């Protein structure tokens, strides 16, 4: 059975640590029965010695073979004492077989030497046969009973032939049948005991595993958990609670000393059942927590206190708000799309008219530019809302980067700017959706060409394909611009965050979400010598030969 003990933590509180007491196998578990079996054998030997050497010797009459009886009694007592002393050592099967063999030999010889005590000795041997069948596997137990029955019948025949005994044959036959019956019964019981021990061992191991899993879950909960007894002493605390307690928990097991306000709220809850769930500042350098109370068991004085970090609650609320806002934005963008298309079409028609004065054409150009920007925002929001599930394929990244650079140059005149690709190996394979990777690189390269330039100088953007120290494929989009301040870098991937008056703040957010959908990561890496690096780290995989339909450029397939 698993044993729960307390393990120390860094601040003096103790967490439950599961120590599973190892369950021995079935044979080891039966050693207690073996001990009683050897004790019974010693009692048998002592009674045989008492019958021959004690005051009751005259009650059964003189032995048929006095010397044989005395030698058997003394030898059997010595063997019984030795087996009793060794009962806790050695293999169970060997000890049981050796013991029952000694029992049968000594018992049969004693029956032959002392015919008057034969029935009593045979009756005591019945327990020995049954115990052996209980401790040994079924085939061994039944073999012992058969050997005992044959030995008893053989001794009777021997006595009739050699010593002309007048005993009836029915008596040994009845004892032989009893040996077989008791061995069969105890063998079944032994098999059931072994099955029960094995089942208990499996269940114990499963229970210990479940307890360990439960302990790990509680230990790793992001919600702080305290167990407080009726005297307001903290009995248990998980890691989150220990971190939240901070200096308030150092060296204190009394909740009233460590956190007086929490102890006051606990007392009020115990009195009227109403909990004050307003935020509580445990220490100046710790976040606010919201305490919740519940009894460990009905009628128990022990109380579980859950300390919810308000910052985590706020982040969860922010995530829910963002998800709701995303759905609302997608719906709103869909409604805006149609009138926006009509506006853009009307502007195009006005620009073709000869009746528009030159001064007003500048206004039309502003309307067209802002309409195009608004259309870009709508497309980004819709793309984020209806993003397709990733369909990963085996992709050779070096070739993909080269074709991407060629396609981007063809579709976006760079003028004085430069865009190139480099690689550390001739081929680097990964598993990713090529269309979504193309979209990710488009966002990163567009940002690098737009913002990654020094004033008055052309942009220099490089796609570097290589393998990191963990043998994971990586694509770095590097520019030689002024870099990104740290306070801005911390918010780069937040939706709708932008430092440009013409940006939407969705490009990098969508790129990171696409990376996550492909089990990849997107991170910003500041460069010491100036400039910025956006790193896409993908899953490592072995390259495979391309089929005929895969030999055309990867970039071409990604635009299908």
Number of C-alpha atoms within 10 A of each C-alpha: 15 18 12 15 11 14 13 12 14 10 19 16 23 19 22 21 16 19 15 17 13 11 17 12 13 20 17 14 15 18 17 12 13 25 17 14 23 24 17 17 27 21 15 22 24 18 16 24 20 14 19 21 13 11 9 11 15 11 9 13 14 14 20 16 14 13 11 15 22 18 12 22 25 16 16 25 21 15 18 24 19 13 22 20 13 13 21 15 10 9 12 18 16 10 20 24 18 11 21 23 18 16 23 22 14 23 26 23 20 26 23 23 22 22 21 16 17 19 14 11 20 23 13 16 23 20 17 29 29 25 23 29 32 29 29 22 16 19 10 18 26 24 15 25 27 18 18 28 23 15 19 25 21 14 17 25 17 14 18 15 10 9 12 10 13 9 13 10 12 10 14 23 16 12 20 22 14 18 26 23 16 20 29 19 13 22 25 15 15 23 18 13 18 20 13 13 20 16 13 16 18 13 13 18 18 13 15 20 15 12 20 18 13 13 17 14 12 19 19 13 14 16 20 24 24 24 20 24 19 10 11 19 18 23 17 23 26 25 22 20 24 23 16 23 22 15 17 19 23 14 12 17 19 18 22 17 15 20 17 14 15 18 18 14 18 25 14 14 16 16 10 8 12 12 17 17 12 10 15 18 17 21 15 9 10 15 17 19 23 17 21 17 21 17 16 15 10 8 7 10 14 20 20 19 23 18 23 23 22 15 12 14 13 11 11 12 12 12 12 12 12 14 13 12 12 17 17 13 17 21 14 14 20 15 12 14 15 10 11 17 14 11 15 18 12 12 17 14 10 14 16 9 9 8 8 12 9 9 8 10 14 12 11 16 14 11 15 19 13 14 17 15 15 18 18 14 18 22 16 18 24 19 13 20 16 10 14 11 11 18 13 17 11 18 22 20 24 23 19 21 23 18 17 23 19 15 13 15 15 10 8 9 9 14 8 9 13 13 19 15 21 16 18 11 10 12 14 22 20 21 22 23 20 24 18 23 21 17 16 21 21 17 17 22 22 15 16 25 20 11 18 24 20 15 10 6 10 17 22 20 25 21 26 19 26 21 18 11 6 7 12 16 22 23 26 24 23 24 27 22 22 15 21 20 9 10 8 12 14 11 11 21 22 15 16 14 17 18 11 9 6 10 15 20 19 20 27 23 19 22 24 19 18 24 22 14 19 20 15 18 18 23 15 17 17 17 14 8 9 13 21 23 25 21 20 23 20 23 16 16 15 9 14 11 8 12 8 7 7 12 10 11 13 21 21 14 13 16 11 6
